[in-house]
C-alpha cells in the first residue's frame, strides 16, 4: 500500500476525531504500515514546536507520536490561534503570517490556502503508506462548505473516503449521523463510507437495532462502537472549552501510605494555551491538578500555576478583576509556591510593553519576579535544552514576548525569587528528573511530606495511553473493513440520502 488515506470527520466538535485518528495511526503502525497524520486546518491554542522550528497543533504532534514518526509542518499546514471571538493569528507552514477576522479568512484567504494544504497532503501520501486525516468541527457546516479546506473540500480534492465519528455519550447520535449525511451534496455523500460510534457505555447489543436501521436509512455501515474509556489524558485540541469550573486532572495512583497529597491549582486565564503543561504533574502519584477561577480556590493549593495564554494583558486584567492577582501576591509574600509559564511568566513580571498582541502599550505586571517584557513582532519558536535544579530539561517556546531578567536566581530562561518560579518553556515538566526535583522543592516550601515517586516516566505513560487508543480500534472496530477503506477508497454506488428521507 502506498498513498492510502482516510478522512476522520465528526458530527460535532469534540466528537472524538483527534483520539480516533491517533488510535487508527497506532493500530496501523503496529501492523507494520508506515502512516502519518494530517489536518489541513486546525483552530487551537494548544500548539507544539517541531524540531525544524515550526508551530503545529498539539493534537497533530500527539498523532505523530501515535504513528511513531517525527512531527512536521506538513501534518498541519494551517493553524489558527484565536485572539478573540472574531479574529485569529494565521500560522502557515509553522510560521505566523498575519491576523485575520473570521469574515476575512472565510471571505477569501482560506481559499488561497487550499493549494498549499493539498500539496502538503499529496507530499505525505507520496511518502507514507497511509495518511489518516482529521476533519474539523462537522462536514455539515453548510455555511462554510464553499471555502472548506479541511473536511469535504479536501476529501473531494484528494478522493479520500470519509468516516464520520459521533459521540453517543451526548445523546442523539443517530440523528447526528443521518443529519450530517443528508445535509451534504450528492458529490460529497459519495465519499461518506460509514460511521463510528464513540464513547458508548453499556451493552452493545442494545445498540445494534439502531445501527441496522441506520444502515437501512443511509445505505452505510457502522465500522465500530468504541466504549467509553476513562483516564486517557491525551492532548486535547481546544482544551477545556465549555467550562473550566471543577475540571480536574488527577493521578489515578495514590501516594505512598503516610505521605501527603500535593494539590495544584491552575488559573484558568482567558485564551489559555498549552494547558497540557500540567499533565505531567497530574501523572505523578498523589498529585491533584484543578483548574480554578476564584481567589478562594487558591487557599488550600500547595502550588499555583499561571499558565500560558495568547492574551497576557487580558489575562492580567482577568486575574485582577477576580481577586486572583491579590491572592498570588499574598502567596508570594508568604513564601508559598507559584509557577508562571510563558504568558503566566510574563504576567508575574514587573512591566509589559505590548504594541503587538493587545496593543495596550505599557502595562504593570504583578511584580513578583524582576522581569520586564517587550512584545516583538517576530514570534519565538524554539526547542531549547538546558539544566535546572541539577537535572536536564527539554522544552519548547512559543511567544512574542521577550523577557529581560533583571535579577533573582536563574531558572531555565527565566528566574526564581523565593518560591516563585517563571519560564517561557512549555513542556519542561515532562522531563522526569526535573519534575521530581521541582515537586520536592514545592513540597518543602508548602510544608508537605509529599515525596515524588522515583519511577514515574511521563513518556512511558504517554506510550501506554496511545497503545490504549490503538487497542480501542483493534478490539472494537471492523479493522478488515477499515483497512479496505484506507487502501481502496469509498465503495462505489453509495446511495444519496435526501433530507427528510425517513
N, C-alpha and C positions, 0 to 999 in steps of 0.2 A: 504494500500500500504506500502511495506517495501522494500527498496533496489532498487526502481525505479531509472532511470537515463537517461541522455541525454548529448550528446557532442555538444556544440555550436562551430562549425568551421566557418571559414571565407574565402572568396575568396582572400583576401589580408590582410596584417596588417592594423590596424585601420579601418576595415570594420564595427566595432561596436560590436565585440564579448563580450567585457567586460561589456558594458552597457546592452546588450541584456541578458547576463547571470544574471546580477543584477536584471533586470526587471522581468525575469522569477522567480527568487528567491522571490522577493517581492510579485508578483502575487500569487505564491503558498502559501507563509506563511499567506497571508490574507485569503486564503481558508481553513486554518487550517492544512496545510501539513507541517510536520517537515522536513525542507530542509537545505542542506548545499552546498556551492560552492566548486569547486576543479579545480586546474590547476596543472598538473603534473610537468611541467617545464615552468618557466617564465623567460624571459630576460628583466630586468628593473633596472633602478637606483632609482626608486620610490618605496621605501620599508617602512615597518612598523614593530614594535616590539610587539609581543603578550604578554599577561600577564605572560606567563611562560618564557619569555625572548628569544623567537625565532623570527628570522627575516624572513618575508614573503613579497610578493609583496603587494603594497598598494591596487591594484585592487582587490585582494582576500579579504583583510580586509574590503574594501568597500562592496563587495558582501556578506560577512558575516553579515555586518550591515543590508544589504537589507533583508537577511534571518532571522534577529533578533537572531543571535547566536554569541557566542564569537569566534573571530578568533583563528585559531590553525595552527601549523606547518603541520598538516595532510592535510590542504587545499592547500598547496603549498610546496610540499616536496623538489623540486629543484628550486633554484633561481640563475640565472646567472647575475652577476653585471659587465658590461663591464668596462675594464680599458683602452682599446684601441680598434682600429678597429679589432684586431686579438686575443685578449685574454680577459678572464673574470674570476672574482672570482666565485668559485662554492660554493654555500651555500646549505648544505644538512640538512634537518630537522631543519632548523633555525640557523645552525652554519656553519661558513666558514670552508671548508676542503681543500682549495688549489686554486691555479691559474692555468688555463689551456688555451692553444691556442684553436682556433676553430677546427683545424685539430686534436689536441689531444683529444678533447672532443668527436667529431663525429667519431674519429678513434677507439674508444673502451670504453672510460669511460662512455659515455652515456648509452651504453647497460648494463653496470654494475649497473646502477641506475634504470633499468626498474623494477626489482623485488620490491625494496623498494617503488617505485612510485605506483605500482599496489597494494601492501599491504596497503598503505595509503588509496587508493580509496576503497578497499574492507572493511576496517575498518569503513570508513564513511558510506558505503552502509549498513553495519550491524547495524548502529546506527540510521540512518535517514530514513525517508520515501522515500526521493528522493535526489539524488546528481546531481547538474547541473554543468557539466564540461565545461571548456573553453579551446579551442584549442589555437594554436599559429601560427601566420603567416597564411599559407594556407596548407591544407592537400595535395595539388597537388605539393608540393615541392619534386618532384620525386627523385632528387639527394640525399635527406636526408631520404627517406622512410625506408631504411634498418635499420637505427638506431633510428627511430622515437619512442618517448615515450610520446608524448603529443597530437597527432592528431589521425590518423587511427591506429597507433600501439596500443594505449590504448583502442580505440574503439573496435578493433578486440579482444583484450585480455579480455575485460570486457563485450563484446557483447552489446555495447551501440549504440542506434540509433543516427544518426548524422543529425543535422540541419545546413545547410550552409547559412551564412549571407552574403549579398552583399550590398555595399554602392552605391546606384543608383545615388547619387549626383555627383560622379566622372565620371559617364557615363560608358557604356559598360557592364552593369550588366548582361544582358542575355548571352553575350559571356563568362563572368566570370563564371556564373553558369554552363553552358554547358561544357566549357573547364575544369573546376575543376572536374566535374563528369567524363568526358571522359578520363582524364589522370589517373584515378585510376584503379587498378586491379579489376577484377570481384568480388573478395572476399571483397575488400574494398567498392566497389559500392553497394554491397548488404546491407550495413548498412546506406547508404545515403538515408534518408527518404524524404527529400524535402528541400525547400528553404524559406528564409525570406528576403524580401526586406527592406532595412534600408534607412532612410533619403530621403523619397520621397516628392517632392514638386508638388502641383497641383491637378488636377482632376484624381482620381484613375481609373475612367472608361476608360481613355485613355491608361492606362497600361494593362488593362485586356486582350486585344487580344494577347499581347506578353506573358502574363502568360499562356494563353491557348495553345499557340504554344510551349512554354517551356515544358508544361505537355505532349504534343504530341511527342516532341523530346526525352524526357528523361523518361517519364512514372512516373514523380514525381511531386506532387503538390507544390504550394507555400502556406505556412502556415500563411502568413500575409504580409501586406505592412505597415510599420511603417512610419509615417510622420516625416519630419524634425522638430526637437524640439530644440528651441533656449534656451540658458542660463541654461543648465543642471548643469554645473560646477562640474561634477562628476570626481573623481580621474582618471587620465589617466595613462596608463601603462608605456609608454616610454616618455611621456612629449611632448614638442613642438619640435618634432624631425626634421621636414622638414625645417622650417625657423622660427627663433625667431624674426626677424625684424618685428616690428609693432604689435606683438602679444599683445593683451590687455585682462585683466580680469577686468571688470568694473561693479560696482554696478548698478543694474537696478533701484535703488531708489535714487531720487535726495536728496541733503541735504536740511535742513530747509531753508526757504527764508531768505536771508541776511547773510548766512554763507558760508564760502569758501569751495571749493572742495580741497581735500588733494591728492596730486599727489605722487605716489610711483613708483620709478624706480628700477627694479631688474636686476642686472648684469647677463647677460646670459653666465656664465662661462662654459668652456668645462666640459664635464662629469657631468653636473648639476644633482644633486639628490634632491629628495623631494621638488621640486619647489612648490608643493601643500601647503607648509607652508604659502604662501602668499594668499591662497584662503580665509582665514578668514578675511584678510584685505579687499579684494575685496567684501566681503559680507556686509561691512559697508556702509550705505547710504552716498554717496558723496565721496567715495574713489575710485580712478582710479589707477589700477596697470598695468604697462607696462614693458615688457622685452626689455632690451636695450643692445647694444654692441658698442656704440660710446661715447666718453667723452662729446661731446656737448649735448647729450641726458640727462645728469645729471644736466644741468644748472638750469632748472626750477623745478626740483624734490624737494619735501618737505622732502622726506625720500628716501634714497638709501639702498637697501638690497643686501648684498653679500651672496648668498645662499649656501647651501651645495653642495659638489662636491666629486666625487670619486677620483679626482686628484688635491689636494690642491696646490702642487708645479706647476703643469701645469696651474692651474687657475691663480696663481700669475704671471707667465710669460705672460699669455694672458692679464691680467689686465695692465701689464707694456707696452707690445707691443702696445696696443690700446690707451694708454694715460689715461686709466681709473684709474690707480693707482695714478697718479699725481692729478687727479681730486678729488679722495677720500681724499688725504692728504690735499688739499686745503679746502675741505668741513669741515674736522675736525678742521683745524686751524680757520675757520670762525664760528665754533660752530653750523654747520648745521648737521642735524641728519643722522647717518649711523648705520645700524644694520647688524652684521655678525652672520650667523647661521652655526654651525658645521664647515665645511671646510672654509666657509666665515669668521667665528670667528677666526680660526687658521691663515688665511691669514692676518687678521688685527693685529696680534701679532708682537713681536719683532724678533723672530727666530724660525725656524722649523728644527728639526733633523729627517730626514726621510731615514731610510735604509729598509723600509718595502714596502711602496706604490710606490714611484717613484725611490727609491734607489739613490736619489740625494745628500745624505749627509746633510750638514748644509746649509740652505738657509735663507736669510734675509726676514722677513715679511715686512709689510707696516709700522710697528712701531706705530700704532695708539692706541694700547692697551698694557699694561705692562704684556704680556703673553709670555711664551716660551713653545713650543710644541715639544714633543718627540713621534714619532710613535712607537707603541708597536705591536708585532706580534699578540697578542690576541685582538680581537675586543670587544669593549664595547657595550653591548646590554642591555638596561635598560628602565624601565618605571618610571622615577622619579616624585615625587610630592613635591612641595615647595611653597614658597611665594615670591612675588616681587611686588614692588610698592603698598604694602598693600593689595594685592589680592592673593588668592590661585591659583596656576598654576599646570597643569599637562602637561607632555610631554613624549617624548621617545628619546633615544640616540642610534646612530649607528655610531661608529667611531673607528679608530685605534689610532688617535692622543690623547695623554694625555697632558692636559694643566696644566702648573704651573703658577698660577696667582700671580703676584708679587706686585700688588698694585691696585689702583683705588677703586671704590665703588662696593660692592658685587652686582651681578645681576645674579640670578639663579645660575648655576655652574660657570659662567664666571665673567665679570666685566663691569663697565661703567666708562668712562672718558669723562666728559662734555656731549656732545650729541652723543657720540659713544658708542654703546652697543655691547656686544658679548656673545654668549652662544652656547653650544652644543645641547641644547634642541630643537628638532623638535616638531612641533605641539603645542607649548606653546601659540600661538596667538588664538588657538581655545577656550581657557579659556576666557569667555566673559568679566568678570570683569577686568582681567589683560589686555586684548586687549584694552578696553576702556581707562584704566589708561595710557597705553603706548601711545596711539594715542593722548591723552591730552598733554602728555609730548612732543611728536613730534610736535604737532600744536603750542605749546608755543615756542619751540626752533626755529621753522620755521617762526614764526610771523604770523600765520594764525588764523582766527577766527573760524576755524573748531571745532565743538563740536560733539563727537560721540553720536549716537542715544542711548537712555537709555535702549532700549528693544530688540536690535538685539541679537538673540540667534543662534549661528552657528550650534548647534546641532539640533535645530528645523528646520532651513533652510535645513540642510542635509537630515533630515527625509522627508521634503516636496519634495526634489529632488528625493529621492528614491521612494516615492509614485508616482511621475510623471512617473518614469520608469515602475512601476507596472501598471499604468493606460494605458501606451502605449501598453503593452502586452494585457491587458484585453479588450481594446477597438478596437484594430487593428489587433490582431492575431486570428486565429481559435483556441480558447482555448480548445474546446472539443477535437479536433483532436490532439492538443499538449499534453493534459493530457493523451490521449490514447497512444501516442508515449512514454511518460515517464513511463507509467505503463506497457505497453506490449512490447515495443521494436519496431524495424523497421518492417514494413509489409513484409510478405514473398512474394517471386516471383517478386521482383523489377527487371526490365529489365536491361541488360547490355547495356551500351552506348559506342559503339566503337568510337575512334577518327575519325573525318570526316564523322560521320553518316548522317548529313543533306545532 
